[in-house]
Amino acid sequence: MHRIWPDPDPRELDDTALTSFYAVADRSVPHLRVNFVTSVDGAVSVDSYSAGLSGPADKRVFKLLRDLCDALLVGAGTLRHEGYRPLRFGPERVARRVAAGVAEQPTLVVVSSRLDVPVEVLAGSAVRPIVLTHAAAPQAGMDALADVADVLAFGETSVDLRAGLSALAARGLIQVLCEGGPHLFGALTAADAVDEMCLTLAPLLAGPGCGRITAGPPLPDPRQIALAHALEEDGNLFLRYVRH
């Protein structure tokens, strides 16, 4: 992988150099980073799964971003559909996280209105997960998940994501990485909560019928965001955008 913008440089980026490209200037300031992969024609998946878009280079960045976050934020639908496993890192990745100045293990945070979250994913994670929901969520679901996660309700009939992110920050979960899905990304954008977007552009044409990486009601005003860097490997582009 090498840099193509700014200042093109053909030299291969080792892990230390690559980490520097994704470092946050001030880790004490709450920061929400979103990470997605898409095809050139804008598809969020191939054969209904994002794995069809992701190659070795994308997986390298995917792991790096997880190694730098305090909390991993994901919608319950994506957690189920993509077959997430319990969040538990081995010794090598724990060492990388400690070297980066973060806790040994990230905290899994799941956003869910219906609370249909796989209990085994929560129970098997290294750190007690958090579930963000709202006051009208099923009480039975809250009770069922309370044994394996902290269930926090924000908002009356839909999840107040800004309040939820503030609660995470109050717990010391400052650097948050969101891996989707599209409806959660759309809701975070609508809440004006996205500080950074990391986008892998895979050299594929997936064709019609695939969804986009964002979903939900249209926004009245587009959000401005600036390109911070562009990297390339095997035709894949790795774009990092940050708020002005």
C-alpha positions, 0 to 999 in steps of 0.5 A: 500500500502506498500514498497517492495523495497528498504528495504521491510516494511509491514506497510501501507503507509498513504498519507504523506508517499506515497507523500514522495516516489514521491517527487522530490528532487529539484522542482526548476529544470525542471522535466518531469514525465510520468505516465502509467498503463499496464498489466503484458503482456504489454497491454496499455488498456483493451477493448480499454481503460486504465480504465480497468487496473486501480484499487483503488490503481492506482487511488490513485497514479494517483491523487497524481501525479496530485496533485504534478505537475505544468502542466499536459501534454497530447496528443490530441488523449488521451484527446479525447479517454479517455474522459478527463474532464476540469481540475478543482480541488475541495477544498480538493485537492487544499488544498493538492496542497497548502501544497505541495508548488504548485499552487492551480490548475495545468495547462492543456497542450495539444499537437496537430498537427491537433488542434482537441482538445475538446473546452469544456475541455479547456474552463472549466478548472480552469486555462487557458490551453496551446496547443502545436503545430507546424507552419504547423498546421491549422490556422483555428484551431489556431484561434478557440482555441485562445479564450480558450487557449494559442496556442504555435507553436514550430517546422515547421511540427512537435511539437518540444517538447524540445522547448515546455517544455522550454517554459513551464518552462519559465512560471513557469511550472517546474514540468510536468506530462505526462499521454500519450498517447503512441505516445507522450510518444514515442516522448518524449523518442526520444527527451530524455526529460523523467526524470522519469517514474511511472509505475503501473503493473496491475495483469492482462493478457490482451492477444494479440491485445493491443498496448504498452504504447509507440509508434513511430519510433524505437530508435537507442539507449535505454535510461538508467533509474534506479529503485527508489522504488517498492510499492505493493497493491493487487498484483499491483506493483507501480514502479518509475524509474528516470534518473541516 
